[in-house]
Amino acid sequence: MTATYQIQPNELNQFIESLRKSFKGSPLKIIVEEIDETTYLLSNEQRAKRLERAIKNVRENNNTKTITFDELDELEKGTAI
């Protein structure tokens, strides 16, 4: 069985436990490589088009909204603006 996982470093402990359960003692080969996020984002045509559209919108100030840091804090807390 071959599987590819993408995780954040802070998820390693949970990931290792998941591997132990999934592969139940079978020998494993683990290859670690840093992901180039730009290449990843552009690797899917639909995602690349969406990203390009978003960049164009920001540059042209279309479909954007300016918020204050207080409003951002409210969003993070889950309270609506």
BELHU-V894614 format. One record per pair of residues at least 24 apart in sequence whose C-alpha atoms are under 10 Angstrom apart, sorted by the first residue. I is the first residue (numbers start at 0). J is the second residue. D is the distance in whole Angstrom. If there is no record, write none. Layout:
I;J;D
I;J;D
//
This chain:
0;27;10
1;27;10
1;28;10
3;29;10
3;30;10
5;31;10
5;32;10
5;33;10
5;34;9
6;34;10
//
